[in-house]
Amino acid sequence: MEEYVWENSSSEKNVLQTLLQMRASDGSSVAPSREELLGTKEVEDYQKCIVQLKNEGENEENLSQYKESVKRLLNLA
């Protein structure tokens, strides 16, 4: 079975784009670097959940963890 790779994936690109747009709408004058965004706990948790979901498939636990990681990522939790 092929393992999902996060680096340069559409998921990684989309989360970076979303976070940059969120920061821009907050009025932040300095855009964080790609490395700064990818190094945040929220993005690392999201990455872990995406990889787990893609590699292990959908089950109740994986979907719940993914849901919570998205809420934290978007500051909804």
mmCIF file of the N, C-alpha and C atoms, coordinates in Angstrom:
data_MODEL
# 
_entry.id   MODEL 
# 
loop_
_atom_site.group_PDB 
_atom_site.id 
_atom_site.type_symbol 
_atom_site.label_atom_id 
_atom_site.label_alt_id 
_atom_site.label_comp_id 
_atom_site.label_asym_id 
_atom_site.label_entity_id 
_atom_site.label_seq_id 
_atom_site.pdbx_PDB_ins_code 
_atom_site.Cartn_x 
_atom_site.Cartn_y 
_atom_site.Cartn_z 
_atom_site.occupancy 
_atom_site.B_iso_or_equiv 
_atom_site.pdbx_formal_charge 
_atom_site.auth_seq_id 
_atom_site.auth_comp_id 
_atom_site.auth_asym_id 
_atom_site.auth_atom_id 
_atom_site.pdbx_PDB_model_num 
ATOM 1   N N  . MET A 1 1  ? 0.840   -1.181 0.000  1.00 0.00 ? 1  MET A N  1 
ATOM 2   C CA . MET A 1 1  ? 0.000   0.000  0.000  1.00 0.00 ? 1  MET A CA 1 
ATOM 3   C C  . MET A 1 1  ? 0.889   1.250  0.000  1.00 0.00 ? 1  MET A C  1 
ATOM 4   N N  . GLU A 1 2  ? 0.522   2.191  -0.829 1.00 0.00 ? 2  GLU A N  1 
ATOM 5   C CA . GLU A 1 2  ? 1.293   3.428  -0.940 1.00 0.00 ? 2  GLU A CA 1 
ATOM 6   C C  . GLU A 1 2  ? 0.980   4.350  0.235  1.00 0.00 ? 2  GLU A C  1 
ATOM 7   N N  . GLU A 1 3  ? 2.025   4.945  0.799  1.00 0.00 ? 3  GLU A N  1 
ATOM 8   C CA . GLU A 1 3  ? 1.864   5.829  1.955  1.00 0.00 ? 3  GLU A CA 1 
ATOM 9   C C  . GLU A 1 3  ? 1.701   7.274  1.488  1.00 0.00 ? 3  GLU A C  1 
ATOM 10  N N  . TYR A 1 4  ? 0.785   7.994  2.126  1.00 0.00 ? 4  TYR A N  1 
ATOM 11  C CA . TYR A 1 4  ? 0.531   9.399  1.798  1.00 0.00 ? 4  TYR A CA 1 
ATOM 12  C C  . TYR A 1 4  ? 1.710   10.251 2.243  1.00 0.00 ? 4  TYR A C  1 
ATOM 13  N N  . VAL A 1 5  ? 2.144   11.148 1.371  1.00 0.00 ? 5  VAL A N  1 
ATOM 14  C CA . VAL A 1 5  ? 3.257   12.045 1.667  1.00 0.00 ? 5  VAL A CA 1 
ATOM 15  C C  . VAL A 1 5  ? 2.717   13.463 1.771  1.00 0.00 ? 5  VAL A C  1 
ATOM 16  N N  . TRP A 1 6  ? 2.921   14.092 2.930  1.00 0.00 ? 6  TRP A N  1 
ATOM 17  C CA . TRP A 1 6  ? 2.429   15.441 3.207  1.00 0.00 ? 6  TRP A CA 1 
ATOM 18  C C  . TRP A 1 6  ? 3.206   16.500 2.431  1.00 0.00 ? 6  TRP A C  1 
ATOM 19  N N  . GLU A 1 7  ? 4.512   16.383 2.375  1.00 0.00 ? 7  GLU A N  1 
ATOM 20  C CA . GLU A 1 7  ? 5.356   17.399 1.763  1.00 0.00 ? 7  GLU A CA 1 
ATOM 21  C C  . GLU A 1 7  ? 4.963   17.618 0.307  1.00 0.00 ? 7  GLU A C  1 
ATOM 22  N N  . ASN A 1 8  ? 4.703   18.883 -0.041 1.00 0.00 ? 8  ASN A N  1 
ATOM 23  C CA . ASN A 1 8  ? 4.317   19.308 -1.393 1.00 0.00 ? 8  ASN A CA 1 
ATOM 24  C C  . ASN A 1 8  ? 2.978   18.732 -1.853 1.00 0.00 ? 8  ASN A C  1 
ATOM 25  N N  . SER A 1 9  ? 2.165   18.273 -0.918 1.00 0.00 ? 9  SER A N  1 
ATOM 26  C CA . SER A 1 9  ? 0.846   17.753 -1.267 1.00 0.00 ? 9  SER A CA 1 
ATOM 27  C C  . SER A 1 9  ? -0.136  18.907 -1.439 1.00 0.00 ? 9  SER A C  1 
ATOM 28  N N  . SER A 1 10 ? -1.275  18.616 -2.039 1.00 0.00 ? 10 SER A N  1 
ATOM 29  C CA . SER A 1 10 ? -2.310  19.644 -2.175 1.00 0.00 ? 10 SER A CA 1 
ATOM 30  C C  . SER A 1 10 ? -2.825  20.063 -0.801 1.00 0.00 ? 10 SER A C  1 
ATOM 31  N N  . SER A 1 11 ? -2.835  19.158 0.156  1.00 0.00 ? 11 SER A N  1 
ATOM 32  C CA . SER A 1 11 ? -3.273  19.498 1.516  1.00 0.00 ? 11 SER A CA 1 
ATOM 33  C C  . SER A 1 11 ? -2.336  20.524 2.141  1.00 0.00 ? 11 SER A C  1 
ATOM 34  N N  . GLU A 1 12 ? -1.038  20.319 1.986  1.00 0.00 ? 12 GLU A N  1 
ATOM 35  C CA . GLU A 1 12 ? -0.063  21.258 2.534  1.00 0.00 ? 12 GLU A CA 1 
ATOM 36  C C  . GLU A 1 12 ? -0.213  22.623 1.867  1.00 0.00 ? 12 GLU A C  1 
ATOM 37  N N  . LYS A 1 13 ? -0.324  22.634 0.556  1.00 0.00 ? 13 LYS A N  1 
ATOM 38  C CA . LYS A 1 13 ? -0.458  23.898 -0.178 1.00 0.00 ? 13 LYS A CA 1 
ATOM 39  C C  . LYS A 1 13 ? -1.736  24.627 0.217  1.00 0.00 ? 13 LYS A C  1 
ATOM 40  N N  . ASN A 1 14 ? -2.830  23.897 0.347  1.00 0.00 ? 14 ASN A N  1 
ATOM 41  C CA . ASN A 1 14 ? -4.109  24.518 0.701  1.00 0.00 ? 14 ASN A CA 1 
ATOM 42  C C  . ASN A 1 14 ? -4.100  25.095 2.112  1.00 0.00 ? 14 ASN A C  1 
ATOM 43  N N  . VAL A 1 15 ? -3.504  24.392 3.057  1.00 0.00 ? 15 VAL A N  1 
ATOM 44  C CA . VAL A 1 15 ? -3.475  24.901 4.428  1.00 0.00 ? 15 VAL A CA 1 
ATOM 45  C C  . VAL A 1 15 ? -2.600  26.144 4.507  1.00 0.00 ? 15 VAL A C  1 
ATOM 46  N N  . LEU A 1 16 ? -1.499  26.169 3.779  1.00 0.00 ? 16 LEU A N  1 
ATOM 47  C CA . LEU A 1 16 ? -0.645  27.357 3.758  1.00 0.00 ? 16 LEU A CA 1 
ATOM 48  C C  . LEU A 1 16 ? -1.388  28.546 3.159  1.00 0.00 ? 16 LEU A C  1 
ATOM 49  N N  . GLN A 1 17 ? -2.063  28.314 2.050  1.00 0.00 ? 17 GLN A N  1 
ATOM 50  C CA . GLN A 1 17 ? -2.815  29.385 1.395  1.00 0.00 ? 17 GLN A CA 1 
ATOM 51  C C  . GLN A 1 17 ? -3.922  29.909 2.310  1.00 0.00 ? 17 GLN A C  1 
ATOM 52  N N  . THR A 1 18 ? -4.637  29.021 2.957  1.00 0.00 ? 18 THR A N  1 
ATOM 53  C CA . THR A 1 18 ? -5.719  29.416 3.862  1.00 0.00 ? 18 THR A CA 1 
ATOM 54  C C  . THR A 1 18 ? -5.190  30.229 5.029  1.00 0.00 ? 18 THR A C  1 
ATOM 55  N N  . LEU A 1 19 ? -4.112  29.773 5.643  1.00 0.00 ? 19 LEU A N  1 
ATOM 56  C CA . LEU A 1 19 ? -3.555  30.493 6.791  1.00 0.00 ? 19 LEU A CA 1 
ATOM 57  C C  . LEU A 1 19 ? -3.009  31.859 6.389  1.00 0.00 ? 19 LEU A C  1 
ATOM 58  N N  . LEU A 1 20 ? -2.391  31.949 5.226  1.00 0.00 ? 20 LEU A N  1 
ATOM 59  C CA . LEU A 1 20 ? -1.897  33.245 4.755  1.00 0.00 ? 20 LEU A CA 1 
ATOM 60  C C  . LEU A 1 20 ? -3.053  34.211 4.508  1.00 0.00 ? 20 LEU A C  1 
ATOM 61  N N  . GLN A 1 21 ? -4.149  33.712 3.956  1.00 0.00 ? 21 GLN A N  1 
ATOM 62  C CA . GLN A 1 21 ? -5.330  34.552 3.732  1.00 0.00 ? 21 GLN A CA 1 
ATOM 63  C C  . GLN A 1 21 ? -5.943  34.995 5.056  1.00 0.00 ? 21 GLN A C  1 
ATOM 64  N N  . MET A 1 22 ? -5.972  34.091 6.029  1.00 0.00 ? 22 MET A N  1 
ATOM 65  C CA . MET A 1 22 ? -6.513  34.443 7.346  1.00 0.00 ? 22 MET A CA 1 
ATOM 66  C C  . MET A 1 22 ? -5.662  35.529 7.994  1.00 0.00 ? 22 MET A C  1 
ATOM 67  N N  . ARG A 1 23 ? -4.351  35.398 7.910  1.00 0.00 ? 23 ARG A N  1 
ATOM 68  C CA . ARG A 1 23 ? -3.449  36.394 8.505  1.00 0.00 ? 23 ARG A CA 1 
ATOM 69  C C  . ARG A 1 23 ? -3.594  37.739 7.800  1.00 0.00 ? 23 ARG A C  1 
ATOM 70  N N  . ALA A 1 24 ? -3.750  37.714 6.480  1.00 0.00 ? 24 ALA A N  1 
ATOM 71  C CA . ALA A 1 24 ? -3.891  38.956 5.718  1.00 0.00 ? 24 ALA A CA 1 
ATOM 72  C C  . ALA A 1 24 ? -5.187  39.669 6.091  1.00 0.00 ? 24 ALA A C  1 
ATOM 73  N N  . SER A 1 25 ? -6.258  38.911 6.306  1.00 0.00 ? 25 SER A N  1 
ATOM 74  C CA . SER A 1 25 ? -7.540  39.524 6.661  1.00 0.00 ? 25 SER A CA 1 
ATOM 75  C C  . SER A 1 25 ? -7.547  40.036 8.094  1.00 0.00 ? 25 SER A C  1 
ATOM 76  N N  . ASP A 1 26 ? -6.634  39.531 8.926  1.00 0.00 ? 26 ASP A N  1 
ATOM 77  C CA . ASP A 1 26 ? -6.504  40.014 10.303 1.00 0.00 ? 26 ASP A CA 1 
ATOM 78  C C  . ASP A 1 26 ? -5.767  41.341 10.362 1.00 0.00 ? 26 ASP A C  1 
ATOM 79  N N  . GLY A 1 27 ? -5.208  41.756 9.237  1.00 0.00 ? 27 GLY A N  1 
ATOM 80  C CA . GLY A 1 27 ? -4.475  43.013 9.195  1.00 0.00 ? 27 GLY A CA 1 
ATOM 81  C C  . GLY A 1 27 ? -3.022  42.886 9.590  1.00 0.00 ? 27 GLY A C  1 
ATOM 82  N N  . SER A 1 28 ? -2.505  41.672 9.604  1.00 0.00 ? 28 SER A N  1 
ATOM 83  C CA . SER A 1 28 ? -1.091  41.476 9.936  1.00 0.00 ? 28 SER A CA 1 
ATOM 84  C C  . SER A 1 28 ? -0.238  42.112 8.844  1.00 0.00 ? 28 SER A C  1 
ATOM 85  N N  . SER A 1 29 ? 0.681   42.973 9.250  1.00 0.00 ? 29 SER A N  1 
ATOM 86  C CA . SER A 1 29 ? 1.505   43.673 8.266  1.00 0.00 ? 29 SER A CA 1 
ATOM 87  C C  . SER A 1 29 ? 2.633   42.795 7.735  1.00 0.00 ? 29 SER A C  1 
ATOM 88  N N  . VAL A 1 30 ? 3.091   41.851 8.541  1.00 0.00 ? 30 VAL A N  1 
ATOM 89  C CA . VAL A 1 30 ? 4.186   40.976 8.127  1.00 0.00 ? 30 VAL A CA 1 
ATOM 90  C C  . VAL A 1 30 ? 3.643   39.559 7.959  1.00 0.00 ? 30 VAL A C  1 
ATOM 91  N N  . ALA A 1 31 ? 3.774   39.050 6.755  1.00 0.00 ? 31 ALA A N  1 
ATOM 92  C CA . ALA A 1 31 ? 3.311   37.688 6.493  1.00 0.00 ? 31 ALA A CA 1 
ATOM 93  C C  . ALA A 1 31 ? 4.324   36.698 7.061  1.00 0.00 ? 31 ALA A C  1 
ATOM 94  N N  . PRO A 1 32 ? 3.849   35.695 7.797  1.00 0.00 ? 32 PRO A N  1 
ATOM 95  C CA . PRO A 1 32 ? 4.773   34.688 8.332  1.00 0.00 ? 32 PRO A CA 1 
ATOM 96  C C  . PRO A 1 32 ? 5.356   33.851 7.198  1.00 0.00 ? 32 PRO A C  1 
ATOM 97  N N  . SER A 1 33 ? 6.518   33.300 7.438  1.00 0.00 ? 33 SER A N  1 
ATOM 98  C CA . SER A 1 33 ? 7.151   32.455 6.425  1.00 0.00 ? 33 SER A CA 1 
ATOM 99  C C  . SER A 1 33 ? 6.455   31.097 6.373  1.00 0.00 ? 33 SER A C  1 
ATOM 100 N N  . ARG A 1 34 ? 6.712   30.401 5.297  1.00 0.00 ? 34 ARG A N  1 
ATOM 101 C CA . ARG A 1 34 ? 6.170   29.057 5.107  1.00 0.00 ? 34 ARG A CA 1 
ATOM 102 C C  . ARG A 1 34 ? 6.595   28.158 6.264  1.00 0.00 ? 34 ARG A C  1 
ATOM 103 N N  . GLU A 1 35 ? 7.870   28.261 6.649  1.00 0.00 ? 35 GLU A N  1 
ATOM 104 C CA . GLU A 1 35 ? 8.411   27.428 7.721  1.00 0.00 ? 35 GLU A CA 1 
ATOM 105 C C  . GLU A 1 35 ? 7.756   27.756 9.059  1.00 0.00 ? 35 GLU A C  1 
ATOM 106 N N  . GLU A 1 36 ? 7.497   29.048 9.301  1.00 0.00 ? 36 GLU A N  1 
ATOM 107 C CA . GLU A 1 36 ? 6.839   29.444 10.552 1.00 0.00 ? 36 GLU A CA 1 
ATOM 108 C C  . GLU A 1 36 ? 5.440   28.852 10.629 1.00 0.00 ? 36 GLU A C  1 
ATOM 109 N N  . LEU A 1 37 ? 4.696   28.925 9.533  1.00 0.00 ? 37 LEU A N  1 
ATOM 110 C CA . LEU A 1 37 ? 3.341   28.375 9.524  1.00 0.00 ? 37 LEU A CA 1 
ATOM 111 C C  . LEU A 1 37 ? 3.353   26.862 9.688  1.00 0.00 ? 37 LEU A C  1 
ATOM 112 N N  . LEU A 1 38 ? 4.226   26.192 8.959  1.00 0.00 ? 38 LEU A N  1 
ATOM 113 C CA . LEU A 1 38 ? 4.281   24.729 9.039  1.00 0.00 ? 38 LEU A CA 1 
ATOM 114 C C  . LEU A 1 38 ? 4.774   24.243 10.389 1.00 0.00 ? 38 LEU A C  1 
ATOM 115 N N  . GLY A 1 39 ? 5.468   25.092 11.127 1.00 0.00 ? 39 GLY A N  1 
ATOM 116 C CA . GLY A 1 39 ? 6.007   24.714 12.426 1.00 0.00 ? 39 GLY A CA 1 
ATOM 117 C C  . GLY A 1 39 ? 5.060   24.928 13.589 1.00 0.00 ? 39 GLY A C  1 
ATOM 118 N N  . THR A 1 40 ? 3.879   25.489 13.322 1.00 0.00 ? 40 THR A N  1 
ATOM 119 C CA . THR A 1 40 ? 2.942   25.713 14.425 1.00 0.00 ? 40 THR A CA 1 
ATOM 120 C C  . THR A 1 40 ? 2.327   24.392 14.869 1.00 0.00 ? 40 THR A C  1 
ATOM 121 N N  . LYS A 1 41 ? 1.947   24.331 16.134 1.00 0.00 ? 41 LYS A N  1 
ATOM 122 C CA . LYS A 1 41 ? 1.342   23.115 16.680 1.00 0.00 ? 41 LYS A CA 1 
ATOM 123 C C  . LYS A 1 41 ? 0.063   22.750 15.924 1.00 0.00 ? 41 LYS A C  1 
ATOM 124 N N  . GLU A 1 42 ? -0.728  23.770 15.567 1.00 0.00 ? 42 GLU A N  1 
ATOM 125 C CA . GLU A 1 42 ? -1.992  23.522 14.870 1.00 0.00 ? 42 GLU A CA 1 
ATOM 126 C C  . GLU A 1 42 ? -1.768  22.854 13.513 1.00 0.00 ? 42 GLU A C  1 
ATOM 127 N N  . VAL A 1 43 ? -0.785  23.340 12.771 1.00 0.00 ? 43 VAL A N  1 
ATOM 128 C CA . VAL A 1 43 ? -0.505  22.751 11.454 1.00 0.00 ? 43 VAL A CA 1 
ATOM 129 C C  . VAL A 1 43 ? 0.103   21.361 11.612 1.00 0.00 ? 43 VAL A C  1 
ATOM 130 N N  . GLU A 1 44 ? 0.967   21.186 12.594 1.00 0.00 ? 44 GLU A N  1 
ATOM 131 C CA . GLU A 1 44 ? 1.559   19.863 12.819 1.00 0.00 ? 44 GLU A CA 1 
ATOM 132 C C  . GLU A 1 44 ? 0.487   18.845 13.201 1.00 0.00 ? 44 GLU A C  1 
ATOM 133 N N  . ASP A 1 45 ? -0.475  19.248 14.035 1.00 0.00 ? 45 ASP A N  1 
ATOM 134 C CA . ASP A 1 45 ? -1.579  18.353 14.398 1.00 0.00 ? 45 ASP A CA 1 
ATOM 135 C C  . ASP A 1 45 ? -2.436  18.023 13.176 1.00 0.00 ? 45 ASP A C  1 
ATOM 136 N N  . TYR A 1 46 ? -2.718  19.047 12.368 1.00 0.00 ? 46 TYR A N  1 
ATOM 137 C CA . TYR A 1 46 ? -3.502  18.855 11.149 1.00 0.00 ? 46 TYR A CA 1 
ATOM 138 C C  . TYR A 1 46 ? -2.776  17.896 10.200 1.00 0.00 ? 46 TYR A C  1 
ATOM 139 N N  . GLN A 1 47 ? -1.480  18.097 10.038 1.00 0.00 ? 47 GLN A N  1 
ATOM 140 C CA . GLN A 1 47 ? -0.677  17.230 9.176  1.00 0.00 ? 47 GLN A CA 1 
ATOM 141 C C  . GLN A 1 47 ? -0.774  15.780 9.646  1.00 0.00 ? 47 GLN A C  1 
ATOM 142 N N  . LYS A 1 48 ? -0.607  15.576 10.933 1.00 0.00 ? 48 LYS A N  1 
ATOM 143 C CA . LYS A 1 48 ? -0.668  14.223 11.498 1.00 0.00 ? 48 LYS A CA 1 
ATOM 144 C C  . LYS A 1 48 ? -2.025  13.581 11.210 1.00 0.00 ? 48 LYS A C  1 
ATOM 145 N N  . CYS A 1 49 ? -3.088  14.354 11.389 1.00 0.00 ? 49 CYS A N  1 
ATOM 146 C CA . CYS A 1 49 ? -4.435  13.820 11.170 1.00 0.00 ? 49 CYS A CA 1 
ATOM 147 C C  . CYS A 1 49 ? -4.692  13.504 9.700  1.00 0.00 ? 49 CYS A C  1 
ATOM 148 N N  . ILE A 1 50 ? -4.232  14.372 8.801  1.00 0.00 ? 50 ILE A N  1 
ATOM 149 C CA . ILE A 1 50 ? -4.405  14.131 7.363  1.00 0.00 ? 50 ILE A CA 1 
ATOM 150 C C  . ILE A 1 50 ? -3.670  12.860 6.948  1.00 0.00 ? 50 ILE A C  1 
ATOM 151 N N  . VAL A 1 51 ? -2.427  12.732 7.372  1.00 0.00 ? 51 VAL A N  1 
ATOM 152 C CA . VAL A 1 51 ? -1.628  11.559 7.008  1.00 0.00 ? 51 VAL A CA 1 
ATOM 153 C C  . VAL A 1 51 ? -2.285  10.291 7.547  1.00 0.00 ? 51 VAL A C  1 
ATOM 154 N N  . GLN A 1 52 ? -2.741  10.347 8.789  1.00 0.00 ? 52 GLN A N  1 
ATOM 155 C CA . GLN A 1 52 ? -3.393  9.187  9.396  1.00 0.00 ? 52 GLN A CA 1 
ATOM 156 C C  . GLN A 1 52 ? -4.683  8.837  8.650  1.00 0.00 ? 52 GLN A C  1 
ATOM 157 N N  . LEU A 1 53 ? -5.467  9.845  8.314  1.00 0.00 ? 53 LEU A N  1 
ATOM 158 C CA . LEU A 1 53 ? -6.725  9.628  7.608  1.00 0.00 ? 53 LEU A CA 1 
ATOM 159 C C  . LEU A 1 53 ? -6.482  9.028  6.221  1.00 0.00 ? 53 LEU A C  1 
ATOM 160 N N  . LYS A 1 54 ? -5.493  9.542  5.516  1.00 0.00 ? 54 LYS A N  1 
ATOM 161 C CA . LYS A 1 54 ? -5.194  9.041  4.162  1.00 0.00 ? 54 LYS A CA 1 
ATOM 162 C C  . LYS A 1 54 ? -4.605  7.633  4.203  1.00 0.00 ? 54 LYS A C  1 
ATOM 163 N N  . ASN A 1 55 ? -3.772  7.353  5.204  1.00 0.00 ? 55 ASN A N  1 
ATOM 164 C CA . ASN A 1 55 ? -3.104  6.049  5.263  1.00 0.00 ? 55 ASN A CA 1 
ATOM 165 C C  . ASN A 1 55 ? -3.984  4.959  5.865  1.00 0.00 ? 55 ASN A C  1 
ATOM 166 N N  . GLU A 1 56 ? -4.772  5.306  6.880  1.00 0.00 ? 56 GLU A N  1 
ATOM 167 C CA . GLU A 1 56 ? -5.570  4.298  7.581  1.00 0.00 ? 56 GLU A CA 1 
ATOM 168 C C  . GLU A 1 56 ? -7.014  4.258  7.112  1.00 0.00 ? 56 GLU A C  1 
ATOM 169 N N  . GLY A 1 57 ? -7.453  5.300  6.425  1.00 0.00 ? 57 GLY A N  1 
ATOM 170 C CA . GLY A 1 57 ? -8.833  5.355  5.973  1.00 0.00 ? 57 GLY A CA 1 
ATOM 171 C C  . GLY A 1 57 ? -9.731  6.006  7.014  1.00 0.00 ? 57 GLY A C  1 
ATOM 172 N N  . GLU A 1 58 ? -10.980 6.158  6.611  1.00 0.00 ? 58 GLU A N  1 
ATOM 173 C CA . GLU A 1 58 ? -11.947 6.820  7.482  1.00 0.00 ? 58 GLU A CA 1 
ATOM 174 C C  . GLU A 1 58 ? -12.484 5.851  8.526  1.00 0.00 ? 58 GLU A C  1 
ATOM 175 N N  . ASN A 1 59 ? -12.385 6.253  9.767  1.00 0.00 ? 59 ASN A N  1 
ATOM 176 C CA . ASN A 1 59 ? -13.068 5.575  10.857 1.00 0.00 ? 59 ASN A CA 1 
ATOM 177 C C  . ASN A 1 59 ? -13.464 6.658  11.855 1.00 0.00 ? 59 ASN A C  1 
ATOM 178 N N  . GLU A 1 60 ? -14.246 6.305  12.827 1.00 0.00 ? 60 GLU A N  1 
ATOM 179 C CA . GLU A 1 60 ? -14.788 7.305  13.747 1.00 0.00 ? 60 GLU A CA 1 
ATOM 180 C C  . GLU A 1 60 ? -13.693 8.092  14.467 1.00 0.00 ? 60 GLU A C  1 
ATOM 181 N N  . GLU A 1 61 ? -12.666 7.403  14.926 1.00 0.00 ? 61 GLU A N  1 
ATOM 182 C CA . GLU A 1 61 ? -11.591 8.070  15.661 1.00 0.00 ? 61 GLU A CA 1 
ATOM 183 C C  . GLU A 1 61 ? -10.800 9.024  14.765 1.00 0.00 ? 61 GLU A C  1 
ATOM 184 N N  . ASN A 1 62 ? -10.419 8.553  13.572 1.00 0.00 ? 62 ASN A N  1 
ATOM 185 C CA . ASN A 1 62 ? -9.651  9.403  12.656 1.00 0.00 ? 62 ASN A CA 1 
ATOM 186 C C  . ASN A 1 62 ? -10.442 10.636 12.238 1.00 0.00 ? 62 ASN A C  1 
ATOM 187 N N  . LEU A 1 63 ? -11.727 10.454 11.947 1.00 0.00 ? 63 LEU A N  1 
ATOM 188 C CA . LEU A 1 63 ? -12.556 11.592 11.542 1.00 0.00 ? 63 LEU A CA 1 
ATOM 189 C C  . LEU A 1 63 ? -12.740 12.582 12.681 1.00 0.00 ? 63 LEU A C  1 
ATOM 190 N N  . SER A 1 64 ? -12.882 12.083 13.895 1.00 0.00 ? 64 SER A N  1 
ATOM 191 C CA . SER A 1 64 ? -13.023 12.963 15.054 1.00 0.00 ? 64 SER A CA 1 
ATOM 192 C C  . SER A 1 64 ? -11.749 13.767 15.285 1.00 0.00 ? 64 SER A C  1 
ATOM 193 N N  . GLN A 1 65 ? -10.603 13.112 15.185 1.00 0.00 ? 65 GLN A N  1 
ATOM 194 C CA . GLN A 1 65 ? -9.325  13.812 15.353 1.00 0.00 ? 65 GLN A CA 1 
ATOM 195 C C  . GLN A 1 65 ? -9.124  14.844 14.252 1.00 0.00 ? 65 GLN A C  1 
ATOM 196 N N  . TYR A 1 66 ? -9.492  14.496 13.033 1.00 0.00 ? 66 TYR A N  1 
ATOM 197 C CA . TYR A 1 66 ? -9.384  15.429 11.909 1.00 0.00 ? 66 TYR A CA 1 
ATOM 198 C C  . TYR A 1 66 ? -10.274 16.648 12.141 1.00 0.00 ? 66 TYR A C  1 
ATOM 199 N N  . LYS A 1 67 ? -11.500 16.405 12.554 1.00 0.00 ? 67 LYS A N  1 
ATOM 200 C CA . LYS A 1 67 ? -12.450 17.492 12.824 1.00 0.00 ? 67 LYS A CA 1 
ATOM 201 C C  . LYS A 1 67 ? -11.887 18.456 13.865 1.00 0.00 ? 67 LYS A C  1 
ATOM 202 N N  . GLU A 1 68 ? -11.375 17.921 14.956 1.00 0.00 ? 68 GLU A N  1 
ATOM 203 C CA . GLU A 1 68 ? -10.833 18.772 16.021 1.00 0.00 ? 68 GLU A CA 1 
ATOM 204 C C  . GLU A 1 68 ? -9.596  19.534 15.553 1.00 0.00 ? 68 GLU A C  1 
ATOM 205 N N  . SER A 1 69 ? -8.770  18.903 14.727 1.00 0.00 ? 69 SER A N  1 
ATOM 206 C CA . SER A 1 69 ? -7.572  19.594 14.237 1.00 0.00 ? 69 SER A CA 1 
ATOM 207 C C  . SER A 1 69 ? -7.947  20.746 13.310 1.00 0.00 ? 69 SER A C  1 
ATOM 208 N N  . VAL A 1 70 ? -8.973  20.570 12.506 1.00 0.00 ? 70 VAL A N  1 
ATOM 209 C CA . VAL A 1 70 ? -9.434  21.646 11.621 1.00 0.00 ? 70 VAL A CA 1 
ATOM 210 C C  . VAL A 1 70 ? -10.000 22.797 12.445 1.00 0.00 ? 70 VAL A C  1 
ATOM 211 N N  . LYS A 1 71 ? -10.757 22.477 13.479 1.00 0.00 ? 71 LYS A N  1 
ATOM 212 C CA . LYS A 1 71 ? -11.318 23.530 14.339 1.00 0.00 ? 71 LYS A CA 1 
ATOM 213 C C  . LYS A 1 71 ? -10.211 24.338 15.003 1.00 0.00 ? 71 LYS A C  1 
ATOM 214 N N  . ARG A 1 72 ? -9.172  23.669 15.485 1.00 0.00 ? 72 ARG A N  1 
ATOM 215 C CA . ARG A 1 72 ? -8.041  24.388 16.101 1.00 0.00 ? 72 ARG A CA 1 
ATOM 216 C C  . ARG A 1 72 ? -7.285  25.211 15.064 1.00 0.00 ? 72 ARG A C  1 
ATOM 217 N N  . LEU A 1 73 ? -7.103  24.646 13.894 1.00 0.00 ? 73 LEU A N  1 
ATOM 218 C CA . LEU A 1 73 ? -6.387  25.325 12.816 1.00 0.00 ? 73 LEU A CA 1 
ATOM 219 C C  . LEU A 1 73 ? -7.085  26.629 12.425 1.00 0.00 ? 73 LEU A C  1 
ATOM 220 N N  . LEU A 1 74 ? -8.408  26.611 12.401 1.00 0.00 ? 74 LEU A N  1 
ATOM 221 C CA . LEU A 1 74 ? -9.190  27.779 11.992 1.00 0.00 ? 74 LEU A CA 1 
ATOM 222 C C  . LEU A 1 74 ? -9.637  28.633 13.175 1.00 0.00 ? 74 LEU A C  1 
ATOM 223 N N  . ASN A 1 75 ? -9.086  28.353 14.343 1.00 0.00 ? 75 ASN A N  1 
ATOM 224 C CA . ASN A 1 75 ? -9.418  29.093 15.576 1.00 0.00 ? 75 ASN A CA 1 
ATOM 225 C C  . ASN A 1 75 ? -10.906 29.037 15.902 1.00 0.00 ? 75 ASN A C  1 
ATOM 226 N N  . LEU A 1 76 ? -11.497 27.880 15.709 1.00 0.00 ? 76 LEU A N  1 
ATOM 227 C CA . LEU A 1 76 ? -12.910 27.688 16.010 1.00 0.00 ? 76 LEU A CA 1 
ATOM 228 C C  . LEU A 1 76 ? -13.119 26.890 17.289 1.00 0.00 ? 76 LEU A C  1 
ATOM 229 N N  . ALA A 1 77 ? -12.044 26.408 17.868 1.00 0.00 ? 77 ALA A N  1 
ATOM 230 C CA . ALA A 1 77 ? -12.157 25.587 19.082 1.00 0.00 ? 77 ALA A CA 1 
ATOM 231 C C  . ALA A 1 77 ? -11.826 26.407 20.309 1.00 0.00 ? 77 ALA A C  1 
# 
